[in-house]
Amino acid sequence: MTSSRTAPKTVAIIGAGGRGFGFGELIRQYNHLGQVVAVAEPRDTYRTGFVDRHQIPPERVFKSWQEFCAQPRLCDAVVISTMDRDHVGPAIACLKKKYDVLLEKPMATSLADCQAIEKAQRQSGRIMGVCHSLRYNKCFRRVKELLDEGVIGRIQTIDQLEQVAFWHQAHSFVRGNWGNEDRSTFMLLAKSCHDIDYIAYLTGVPCLRVSSFGHLSHFTRANAPKGSTARCTDGCAVEAQCPYSAFRQYVYTNRQTWPADVVSYDHSIDAHLEAIRTGPYGRCVYRVDNNVVDHQVVLMEFANDITATFTMTAFTQGGGRKVRIHGDKGELEVFEHQIIIRTFADLNTTTLDIGPETGGHNGGDNRVVREWLNALHTRKDSGIVANAQESLRSHTIVFAAEKSRREQRMVEIRELSR
């Protein structure tokens, strides 16, 4: 452990898959603030590659978070980027061992586990950030500042659209890790807790009640084209014209960039061909065991008479979020890197070009890591805009929305709140 407040804080990565590797790279980028000194990862190839990248000594390399937590306190802080269902165990164990924590979203896959993590953070007094990257994205952060400045008056309504994109839905939520909620969690939590959190962040007031509707309509066996096969590699008659061709997405593309890079640790063409012949990403999107929705809407009522809607849909060509916010003095729209403000009194329209940023979530991931590392040094968490308490509040809305969808009724937030 470091003893100096000015020395880089020492960090362990628990879960060294795609997200864990990315967090490790960001900590390397801010090496004056932090240094990766330990890893826990069950997969040999990912663990070995991570160890080589960060030159981690053997005594700080573990196959599980349980092995890591069984040791005396080895460093200052941990990043938890395991699969969603595996968040709660290491989060609570590390907080109890007095590690500061950066936790990937969602906090956990049940509301009770989210509440348990928040309680553990309060009891430990440790610094904790949750990776709600939209709050840290430069453009979306500027929207929050404009609203707080009152540029469109008091918020009346918010409408937010998440364009998942057809190919992303197929990759992550049909073939991939989050396609079956029995192995992961429901779609709104896995993909869109970012969005519900951002809407709650913009309002700045409690959510009172929600209604939600959604279905799995397209990625089903009933819609499998005639001549299709269980795998794209099985001689499928329509593969060449199919927008979900595994050859197109994972083989005849840049195999070292996401999403193609996740199908195989080895990025040779032969390795990727073998991966789609035998692994999950070569399966026909209409013949998979997926069961999460491919479109959903959420209606929310907040205090101060604020209403909001959120739509998640797989059926878009491109990705990204579109947000419209209506106030009593004007309206604001945002998409990608541009904000448009229209005010009523003068009928003016102002366009702000924020400009793109590099890095995950358009620079949001960079700020998540940088501001968390800064907080570790200052011991002040004011720069962490998504702490355990804020995240629990917005997660509660997400669980209420899914309860509404399943039970086909409006759900009061107080039904779920402690």
Residue pairs with C-beta under 8 A, 6 or more apart in sequence:
1 10
1 73
1 74
1 75
1 76
2 8
2 9
2 10
2 76
5 377
6 377
8 31
8 32
8 33
8 34
8 35
9 33
9 34
9 35
9 75
9 76
9 77
9 100
9 373
9 376
9 377
10 34
10 35
10 37
10 38
10 74
10 75
10 76
10 77
11 27
11 34
11 35
11 36
11 37
11 38
11 75
11 76
11 77
11 78
11 79
12 36
12 37
12 38
12 39
12 40
12 60
12 68
12 74
12 75
12 77
12 78
12 79
12 99
13 20
13 23
13 24
13 36
13 38
13 39
13 40
13 41
13 50
13 78
13 79
13 81
14 20
14 39
14 40
14 41
14 65
14 68
14 78
14 79
14 80
14 81
14 82
14 90
14 94
15 40
15 41
15 65
15 80
15 81
15 82
15 83
15 86
15 104
16 24
16 39
16 40
16 41
16 46
16 47
16 49
16 50
16 81
17 41
17 43
17 46
17 81
18 258
18 261
18 262
19 81
19 104
20 39
20 41
20 50
20 79
20 81
21 46
21 50
21 53
22 360
22 365
23 79
23 81
23 102
23 365
23 369
24 36
24 50
24 53
24 54
24 79
26 359
26 365
26 366
26 369
26 370
27 33
27 34
27 35
27 36
27 79
27 369
27 373
28 36
28 54
29 366
30 369
30 370
30 373
33 370
33 373
33 374
33 376
33 377
34 77
34 369
34 373
34 376
36 54
36 56
37 54
37 56
37 60
37 74
37 75
38 56
38 60
38 61
38 62
38 68
38 74
38 75
39 47
39 50
39 51
39 54
39 56
39 60
39 61
39 62
40 62
40 63
40 64
40 65
40 67
40 68
40 90
41 47
41 50
41 62
41 63
42 63
42 64
45 265
46 265
47 61
47 63
49 265
50 56
51 61
60 74
62 68
62 71
65 80
65 82
65 86
65 89
65 90
65 93
65 94
66 89
66 93
68 74
68 90
69 90
69 93
69 94
69 97
73 97
73 98
73 99
75 99
76 99
76 100
76 376
77 99
77 100
77 101
77 102
77 127
77 376
78 90
78 94
78 99
78 100
78 101
78 102
79 101
79 102
79 104
80 87
80 90
80 91
80 94
80 101
80 102
80 103
80 104
81 104
82 90
82 104
83 177
83 184
84 106
84 108
84 109
84 178
84 184
84 185
84 189
84 190
85 109
85 183
85 184
85 185
87 103
87 104
87 106
87 107
87 108
87 109
87 113
87 117
88 107
88 108
88 109
88 113
88 116
88 117
91 101
91 103
91 107
91 108
91 117
91 120
92 116
92 117
92 120
94 101
95 101
95 117
95 120
95 121
95 123
95 124
95 126
95 128
96 120
96 124
98 124
98 126
99 126
100 126
100 127
100 128
100 375
100 376
101 121
101 126
101 127
101 128
101 129
102 128
102 129
102 131
102 368
102 369
102 372
103 117
103 128
103 129
103 130
103 131
104 130
104 131
105 130
105 131
105 132
105 193
105 194
105 197
105 391
106 114
106 185
106 189
106 190
106 193
106 395
106 398
107 113
107 114
107 117
107 118
107 130
107 388
107 391
107 392
107 395
108 114
108 116
108 117
109 184
109 185
109 189
111 395
111 396
111 399
111 416
114 391
114 392
114 395
114 396
114 399
115 392
115 418
117 388
117 392
118 388
118 389
118 391
118 392
121 128
121 387
121 388
122 388
122 389
127 372
127 375
127 376
127 379
127 381
127 384
128 381
128 384
128 387
128 388
129 368
129 371
129 372
129 375
129 381
129 384
129 386
129 387
130 386
130 387
130 388
130 390
130 391
131 365
131 368
131 386
132 193
132 194
132 197
132 198
132 201
132 386
132 390
132 391
132 394
133 194
133 360
133 361
133 364
133 365
133 367
133 368
134 140
134 194
134 195
134 197
134 198
134 201
134 321
134 361
134 364
135 141
135 144
135 197
135 198
135 201
135 364
135 385
135 386
136 361
136 363
136 364
136 365
136 366
136 367
136 368
136 371
136 385
136 386
137 357
137 361
137 362
137 363
137 364
137 367
138 354
138 355
138 357
138 362
138 363
138 364
138 367
139 334
139 336
139 337
139 338
139 339
139 354
139 362
140 198
140 321
140 323
140 334
140 364
142 339
142 352
142 354
143 202
143 323
143 325
143 332
143 334
143 339
144 201
144 202
146 152
146 332
146 339
146 341
147 155
147 202
147 325
147 327
147 332
148 204
150 329
151 327
151 329
151 330
151 332
151 341
151 343
152 325
152 326
152 327
152 328
152 329
152 330
152 331
152 332
152 341
152 343
153 327
153 328
153 329
153 330
154 304
154 327
154 328
154 329
155 202
155 203
155 304
155 306
155 325
155 326
155 327
156 305
156 306
156 307
156 326
156 327
156 328
157 306
157 307
157 308
157 309
157 325
157 326
158 199
158 202
158 203
158 306
158 307
158 308
158 309
158 323
158 324
158 325
158 326
159 308
159 309
159 310
159 311
159 323
159 324
159 325
160 195
160 198
160 199
160 308
160 309
160 310
160 311
160 321
160 322
160 323
160 324
161 310
161 311
161 313
161 321
161 322
161 323
162 191
162 192
162 195
162 310
162 311
162 312
162 313
162 321
163 313
163 316
163 318
163 319
163 320
163 321
163 322
164 173
164 191
164 312
164 313
164 314
164 316
164 319
165 314
165 316
165 317
165 318
165 319
166 243
166 244
166 314
166 315
166 316
166 317
167 243
167 244
167 249
167 259
168 259
168 314
168 319
169 219
169 294
169 314
170 219
170 244
170 249
170 285
171 249
171 259
171 281
172 178
172 179
172 191
172 259
173 179
173 187
173 190
173 191
173 290
173 292
173 294
173 314
174 219
174 285
174 288
174 290
175 280
175 281
175 283
175 285
175 288
175 290
176 262
176 280
176 281
177 183
177 184
178 184
178 185
178 187
178 190
178 191
178 292
179 288
179 289
179 290
179 291
179 292
180 289
180 290
180 291
180 292
181 187
181 291
181 292
182 291
184 190
186 292
186 293
186 402
187 214
187 292
187 293
187 294
187 296
187 312
188 196
188 212
188 214
188 293
188 296
188 298
188 312
188 398
188 401
188 402
188 405
189 395
189 398
189 399
189 402
190 292
191 312
192 296
192 310
192 312
192 398
193 394
193 395
193 398
195 310
195 312
195 321
196 298
196 300
196 310
196 394
196 397
196 398
196 401
197 386
197 390
197 391
197 394
197 395
199 300
199 308
199 310
200 207
200 302
200 393
200 394
200 397
201 385
201 390
201 394
202 325
203 302
203 303
203 304
203 306
203 308
205 302
205 303
205 304
205 306
206 302
206 303
206 393
206 413
207 300
207 301
207 302
207 303
207 393
207 396
207 397
207 400
207 413
208 301
208 302
208 303
208 412
208 413
209 300
209 301
209 400
209 410
209 411
209 412
209 413
210 298
210 299
210 300
210 301
210 397
210 400
210 401
210 404
210 410
210 411
210 413
211 298
211 299
211 401
211 404
211 409
211 410
211 411
212 296
212 297
212 298
212 299
212 401
212 402
212 404
212 405
213 296
213 297
213 405
214 293
214 295
214 296
214 297
214 312
214 405
215 293
215 294
215 295
215 296
216 290
216 291
216 292
216 293
216 294
217 294
217 295
218 294
218 314
218 315
219 285
219 286
219 288
219 290
219 294
219 314
220 286
221 286
221 287
223 286
224 284
224 286
224 287
225 238
225 242
225 286
226 237
226 238
227 236
227 237
227 238
228 236
228 237
228 238
228 239
228 242
228 284
228 286
228 287
229 235
229 236
229 237
229 284
230 283
230 284
230 287
231 246
231 276
231 277
231 282
231 283
231 284
232 239
232 242
232 245
232 246
232 247
232 276
232 282
232 283
232 284
233 246
233 247
233 273
233 276
233 277
233 282
236 242
236 284
239 245
239 247
244 284
244 285
246 276
246 281
246 282
246 283
247 276
249 259
249 260
249 281
250 259
250 260
250 263
250 272
250 275
250 276
250 281
250 282
251 260
251 269
251 272
251 273
251 276
253 260
254 260
255 261
255 264
255 267
255 268
255 269
255 272
256 267
260 272
261 267
262 281
263 272
263 275
263 276
263 279
263 281
264 271
264 272
264 274
264 275
264 279
265 271
275 281
275 282
276 282
293 312
293 405
294 313
294 314
294 315
295 311
295 312
295 313
295 314
295 315
296 311
296 312
296 313
296 405
297 309
297 310
297 311
297 312
298 309
298 310
298 311
298 401
299 307
299 308
299 309
300 307
300 308
300 309
300 310
300 397
300 401
301 307
301 308
302 308
320 335
320 336
321 334
321 335
322 333
322 334
322 335
323 332
323 333
323 334
323 335
324 331
324 332
324 333
325 331
325 332
325 333
329 343
329 344
329 345
330 341
330 342
330 343
330 344
331 341
331 342
332 339
332 340
332 341
332 342
333 339
333 340
334 340
336 356
336 362
337 353
337 354
337 355
337 356
337 362
338 351
338 352
338 353
338 354
339 351
339 352
339 354
340 349
340 350
340 351
340 352
341 349
341 350
341 351
341 352
342 348
342 349
342 350
343 350
356 362
357 363
357 366
359 365
359 366
360 366
371 383
371 384
372 384
374 383
375 381
375 382
375 383
375 384
381 387
396 413
396 416
396 417
397 413
399 416
400 411
400 412
400 413
400 415
400 416
401 411
403 411
403 415
403 416
404 410
404 411
